[in-house]
Amino acid sequence: MFWRRFIFISSLIAVFAMSFAAYAQQIPPNPNTSGIYVTSHTAINSLNPYVNAGEIDIENGGQLTNNGTINNSGNLVTWSGGLLINNGALNISNYLYNGGTLNNYGPLNIAAGQVENSGLLNNSSQLDNKAYLLNSSWASITGTGVYIQNGASGNNELINQGKMTQQSFQITSGTVNTAGTFTGAFTLGSTAIISNIYDPPFTNTLTINGSFYSSGAIQLNITPNGNNILNDSIMINGSAVFTGGNLTVDLYNSGVFTPRDGEYWDLLTANSITGWNTLSVNISFPPSSVGSGWEIETVSEPGGYVAERLLLTNVIPEPISLFLWCSGLFGLAMVRKKFRA
């Protein structure tokens, strides 16, 4: 009786093992030039490299685990309910879409093409963007890894509409267009740009939870919106350190903007700010809207924050004020003439 049970259990184990092996096997063919669906089972890659020049769709409980190298010159798509695990190297030169879960434990290189994340991307290694990465407003990129943006041409771009958490963000080139949140140390290199993600009349607040180091370019907009004058801004829950670079503030739709003397906008807020005077500042208000100028002053904010505030000064007077101002000058001239007489 014992031996019968033992043989029966051993047979079940063998069946389960064969079934698992049937579902967790090398993804064919190499190279792939057609369509492959990983659905309700597990596929693996152990080849160096495996070339996908067609399309791989991971969906409905399917899982693809990469233990080798995948060179993706086609479409690699993870739908909701799908799981992509990278333990090796994942090289993107065309298109990767993640609407499910992507767990990255090896280098993920965006050499060309684009990557769109609309799900959860856990990065515990290196995410290297030399092309284009979009993190949607409902999506999240998280983990203890490092995000690097260092394309040689400077045409690489990150659009972050959602949340990104990494040990550090190293932006040495290209553009960061954002209305989202970064958590981790953030470095903006001398050839890199932070710009607004949406075109006016929309305005954006970039939030950084961590230290901010910049020698690059920052581009912000001020936008009339009804009775309100809104502006792009940067909120840093940490220290901000500037070592050169430039700041540009553009006035959008200046024809409907009537500036008032003393009007102001907070451009950047942080726990502490050093090196702000190393920035080259360009405030591109048209002369027809603003008189001799503006100034940026450092002000204290509640909660132990400080802000760099753009303040309008010497605004061209409105017609009545202009009449009174001219009348005053005429009166002074008459007094001076009378005194000389």
C-alpha positions as CSV (number, residue, x, y, z in Angstrom):
1,M,0.0,0.0,0.0
2,F,2.8,2.4,0.9
3,W,4.6,1.7,-2.4
4,R,1.5,2.3,-4.4
5,R,1.0,5.7,-2.8
6,F,4.7,6.5,-3.2
7,I,4.5,5.6,-6.9
8,F,1.3,7.6,-7.3
9,I,2.7,10.8,-5.7
10,S,6.0,10.4,-7.7
11,S,3.9,10.2,-10.9
12,L,2.0,13.4,-10.0
13,I,5.2,15.2,-9.3
14,A,6.6,14.1,-12.6
15,V,3.5,15.3,-14.4
16,F,3.6,18.7,-12.7
17,A,7.3,19.0,-13.5
18,M,6.7,18.2,-17.2
19,S,3.7,20.5,-17.3
20,F,5.8,23.4,-15.8
21,A,8.6,22.7,-18.2
22,A,6.2,22.8,-21.1
23,Y,5.0,26.2,-20.0
24,A,8.3,27.6,-18.8
25,Q,10.6,27.1,-21.8
26,Q,12.7,29.1,-24.1
27,I,10.6,31.5,-26.1
28,P,10.8,30.6,-29.8
29,P,12.0,31.4,-32.5
30,N,15.2,33.3,-32.6
31,P,15.1,35.7,-34.3
32,N,11.4,36.4,-34.0
33,T,9.9,38.2,-37.0
34,S,6.2,37.5,-36.4
35,G,3.9,37.6,-33.5
36,I,4.2,35.7,-30.2
37,Y,1.6,35.7,-27.4
38,V,2.6,34.8,-23.8
39,T,-0.8,34.1,-22.3
40,S,-1.5,32.3,-19.0
41,H,1.9,30.7,-18.9
42,T,5.6,31.4,-18.3
43,A,8.2,31.8,-21.0
44,I,11.9,32.4,-20.5
45,N,14.9,33.6,-22.4
46,S,18.4,32.3,-21.7
47,L,19.9,33.3,-25.0
48,N,22.6,35.9,-25.6
49,P,21.1,37.5,-27.6
50,Y,17.5,36.8,-28.3
51,V,16.3,39.1,-31.1
52,N,12.7,40.3,-31.3
53,A,12.1,41.9,-34.7
54,G,8.4,41.1,-34.7
55,E,6.0,41.4,-31.7
56,I,5.8,39.8,-28.3
57,D,2.5,40.3,-26.3
58,I,2.4,39.4,-22.6
59,E,-1.1,39.3,-21.3
60,N,-3.8,37.5,-19.2
61,G,-1.5,36.2,-16.5
62,G,1.4,35.5,-18.9
63,Q,5.0,36.0,-17.7
64,L,8.2,36.4,-19.7
65,T,11.5,36.1,-17.7
66,N,14.7,37.2,-19.3
67,N,17.8,35.6,-17.9
68,G,19.9,36.4,-21.0
69,T,19.9,39.3,-23.4
70,I,16.9,40.5,-25.4
71,N,17.6,42.9,-28.3
72,N,14.2,44.4,-29.1
73,S,14.0,46.0,-32.6
74,G,10.3,45.2,-32.8
75,N,7.4,45.6,-30.4
76,L,7.5,44.2,-26.8
77,V,4.2,44.8,-25.1
78,T,3.1,43.9,-21.6
79,W,-0.7,44.3,-21.2
80,S,-2.6,44.6,-17.9
81,G,-2.3,41.2,-16.1
82,G,1.1,40.5,-17.8
83,L,4.5,40.4,-16.1
84,L,7.9,41.0,-17.7
85,I,11.0,40.2,-15.5
86,N,14.4,41.3,-16.6
87,N,17.3,39.5,-14.9
88,G,19.7,40.0,-17.8
89,A,20.0,42.8,-20.3
90,L,17.0,44.4,-22.1
91,N,17.9,46.6,-25.1
92,I,15.2,48.6,-26.7
93,S,15.8,50.1,-30.2
94,N,12.1,50.4,-31.3
95,Y,9.1,50.1,-28.9
96,L,8.3,48.8,-25.5
97,Y,4.9,49.3,-23.8
98,N,4.2,48.4,-20.2
99,G,0.6,48.4,-19.2
100,G,1.1,45.6,-16.6
101,T,4.2,45.0,-14.4
102,L,7.9,45.2,-15.4
103,N,10.4,44.2,-12.8
104,N,13.9,45.2,-13.9
105,Y,16.9,43.7,-12.1
106,G,19.4,44.2,-14.9
107,P,20.3,47.0,-17.3
108,L,17.3,48.4,-19.3
109,N,18.7,50.4,-22.2
110,I,16.6,52.6,-24.3
111,A,19.0,53.1,-27.2
112,A,16.4,54.3,-29.8
113,G,12.7,54.3,-30.3
114,Q,10.5,54.8,-27.3
115,V,9.3,53.3,-24.0
116,E,5.8,54.0,-22.7
117,N,4.9,53.1,-19.1
118,S,1.2,53.0,-18.2
119,G,1.6,50.4,-15.4
120,L,4.1,49.6,-12.7
121,L,7.8,49.6,-13.5
122,N,10.0,48.4,-10.7
123,N,13.6,49.4,-11.4
124,S,16.3,48.0,-9.0
125,S,19.2,48.4,-11.5
126,Q,19.9,50.9,-14.2
127,L,17.4,52.5,-16.5
128,D,19.4,54.2,-19.2
129,N,17.4,56.5,-21.6
130,K,19.1,57.7,-24.8
131,A,15.9,58.2,-26.7
132,Y,12.3,58.6,-25.3
133,L,10.5,57.6,-22.1
134,L,6.9,58.4,-21.2
135,N,5.6,57.8,-17.7
136,S,1.8,58.3,-17.8
137,S,-0.2,60.3,-15.2
138,W,-1.6,57.1,-13.7
139,A,1.6,55.2,-13.9
140,S,4.6,54.7,-11.5
141,I,8.3,54.0,-11.9
142,T,9.7,52.9,-8.5
143,G,12.6,51.1,-6.9
144,T,16.1,51.6,-5.6
145,G,17.8,51.8,-9.0
146,V,19.2,54.7,-11.0
147,Y,17.7,56.6,-13.9
148,I,20.3,57.9,-16.4
149,Q,19.6,60.2,-19.3
150,N,22.7,60.7,-21.4
151,G,22.0,60.5,-25.2
152,A,24.9,61.8,-27.3
153,S,22.8,63.8,-29.6
154,G,20.8,65.6,-26.8
155,N,17.5,64.6,-28.5
156,N,16.6,62.2,-25.7
157,E,13.5,63.1,-23.7
158,L,11.7,62.1,-20.5
159,I,8.0,63.0,-20.1
160,N,6.9,62.3,-16.5
161,Q,3.2,62.8,-15.9
162,G,3.1,60.5,-12.9
163,K,5.5,59.4,-10.1
164,M,9.1,58.3,-10.3
165,T,11.1,57.0,-7.3
166,Q,14.8,56.1,-7.7
167,Q,18.0,56.3,-5.7
168,S,19.0,59.1,-8.1
169,F,18.2,60.8,-11.4
170,Q,21.2,61.7,-13.5
171,I,20.1,64.0,-16.4
172,T,23.2,64.8,-18.3
173,S,21.6,65.7,-21.7
174,G,18.2,66.1,-23.4
175,T,14.9,67.4,-22.0
176,V,12.8,66.6,-18.9
177,N,9.2,67.6,-19.6
178,T,7.3,67.2,-16.4
179,A,4.3,68.0,-14.3
180,G,4.9,64.9,-12.1
181,T,6.8,64.0,-9.0
182,F,10.4,62.7,-8.6
183,T,11.6,61.1,-5.3
184,G,15.4,60.8,-5.1
185,A,18.5,63.0,-5.6
186,F,18.1,64.9,-8.9
187,T,21.0,66.2,-11.0
188,L,20.5,68.4,-14.1
189,G,23.7,68.6,-16.2
190,S,25.0,71.6,-18.1
191,T,23.5,70.4,-21.5
192,A,20.1,69.3,-20.1
193,I,16.8,71.1,-19.9
194,I,13.8,71.1,-17.6
195,S,10.7,72.4,-19.4
196,N,7.0,72.5,-19.0
197,I,5.1,69.4,-20.0
198,Y,1.9,71.0,-21.3
199,D,1.6,74.0,-23.6
200,P,0.0,77.1,-22.2
201,P,-2.6,78.0,-21.0
202,F,-1.9,75.0,-18.8
203,T,0.7,75.4,-16.0
204,N,2.7,72.8,-14.2
205,T,4.4,72.2,-10.9
206,L,7.4,69.9,-10.9
207,T,7.9,68.3,-7.4
208,I,11.2,66.9,-6.3
209,N,11.4,65.0,-3.0
210,G,15.2,65.1,-2.5
211,S,18.2,67.2,-3.2
212,F,18.4,69.1,-6.5
213,Y,21.7,70.0,-8.2
214,S,21.6,72.0,-11.4
215,S,24.0,73.5,-14.0
216,G,21.5,73.2,-16.8
217,A,18.6,75.2,-18.2
218,I,15.2,75.7,-16.7
219,Q,12.3,77.0,-18.8
220,L,9.1,78.3,-17.2
221,N,5.9,80.0,-18.4
222,I,3.6,82.6,-17.0
223,T,0.1,82.3,-18.4
224,P,-3.0,84.5,-18.0
225,N,-6.1,82.4,-17.2
226,G,-9.2,84.5,-16.8
227,N,-8.6,86.8,-13.8
228,N,-5.7,84.8,-12.6
229,I,-2.1,84.9,-13.8
230,L,-0.6,81.4,-13.3
231,N,2.9,80.2,-13.6
232,D,5.0,77.0,-13.9
233,S,7.0,76.3,-10.7
234,I,9.4,73.9,-9.1
235,M,8.8,72.6,-5.6
236,I,11.8,71.0,-3.9
237,N,11.4,69.2,-0.6
238,G,15.2,69.3,0.0
239,S,18.1,71.6,-0.8
240,A,18.6,73.3,-4.2
241,V,22.2,73.9,-5.4
242,F,23.0,75.8,-8.6
243,T,26.4,76.0,-10.3
244,G,25.6,77.9,-13.4
245,G,23.1,77.3,-16.1
246,N,20.2,79.6,-17.1
247,L,16.6,80.4,-16.3
248,T,14.1,81.5,-18.9
249,V,10.6,82.8,-18.1
250,D,8.3,83.3,-21.0
251,L,5.0,85.4,-20.9
252,Y,2.3,83.6,-22.8
253,N,-0.4,85.5,-24.6
254,S,0.9,88.9,-23.5
255,G,-1.9,90.8,-25.3
256,V,-4.3,89.9,-22.5
257,F,-1.9,90.5,-19.7
258,T,-1.9,93.8,-17.8
259,P,0.9,93.8,-15.3
260,R,0.7,95.7,-12.1
261,D,3.6,97.1,-10.1
262,G,4.5,94.7,-7.3
263,E,2.9,91.6,-8.9
264,Y,4.9,88.5,-8.3
265,W,5.2,84.7,-8.9
266,D,7.2,82.2,-7.0
267,L,9.3,80.3,-9.5
268,L,11.2,77.8,-7.2
269,T,10.7,76.8,-3.6
270,A,13.0,74.7,-1.5
271,N,14.2,74.1,2.0
272,S,17.4,75.9,1.1
273,I,18.8,77.5,-2.0
274,T,22.5,78.2,-2.8
275,G,24.1,79.5,-6.0
276,W,21.0,81.1,-7.5
277,N,23.2,84.1,-8.5
278,T,25.2,81.8,-10.8
279,L,22.2,81.5,-13.1
280,S,21.9,83.6,-16.3
281,V,18.3,84.9,-16.2
282,N,16.2,85.8,-19.1
283,I,12.7,87.2,-18.4
284,S,11.1,87.5,-21.9
285,F,8.3,90.0,-21.2
286,P,7.7,92.3,-24.1
287,P,8.6,96.0,-23.6
288,S,5.0,97.0,-24.4
289,S,3.8,95.1,-21.3
290,V,6.4,95.9,-18.7
291,G,8.4,99.0,-18.1
292,S,12.0,99.0,-17.1
293,G,11.8,95.7,-15.5
294,W,11.7,93.1,-12.9
295,E,13.7,91.6,-10.1
296,I,14.1,88.2,-8.4
297,E,14.2,88.2,-4.7
298,T,14.6,85.5,-2.1
299,V,11.7,85.3,0.4
300,S,10.9,83.1,3.4
301,E,7.9,80.9,3.1
302,P,5.9,79.0,5.8
303,G,7.2,75.6,6.9
304,G,10.9,76.6,6.7
305,Y,11.0,77.0,3.0
306,V,12.5,79.8,0.9
307,A,11.4,80.8,-2.6
308,E,12.9,82.7,-5.5
309,R,10.2,85.2,-6.4
310,L,9.8,87.1,-9.7
311,L,8.7,90.6,-8.9
312,L,7.5,93.2,-11.4
313,T,9.0,96.7,-10.9
314,N,8.7,100.0,-12.8
315,V,5.6,98.9,-14.7
316,I,4.4,101.3,-17.4
317,P,1.6,103.4,-15.8
318,E,-2.0,103.0,-16.8
319,P,-3.5,106.0,-18.7
320,I,-4.8,107.9,-15.6
321,S,-1.7,107.2,-13.7
322,L,0.3,108.2,-16.7
323,F,-1.6,111.5,-17.0
324,L,-1.0,112.3,-13.3
325,W,2.6,111.3,-13.7
326,C,3.1,113.6,-16.7
327,S,1.1,116.4,-14.9
328,G,3.5,116.1,-12.0
329,L,6.5,116.4,-14.3
330,F,4.9,119.5,-16.0
331,G,4.3,121.1,-12.6
332,L,7.9,120.5,-11.6
333,A,9.1,122.0,-14.8
334,M,7.0,125.1,-14.2
335,V,8.3,125.5,-10.7
336,R,11.9,125.1,-12.0
337,K,11.2,127.7,-14.7
338,K,9.7,130.1,-12.3
339,F,12.5,129.6,-9.8
340,R,15.1,130.4,-12.6
341,A,13.2,133.5,-13.6
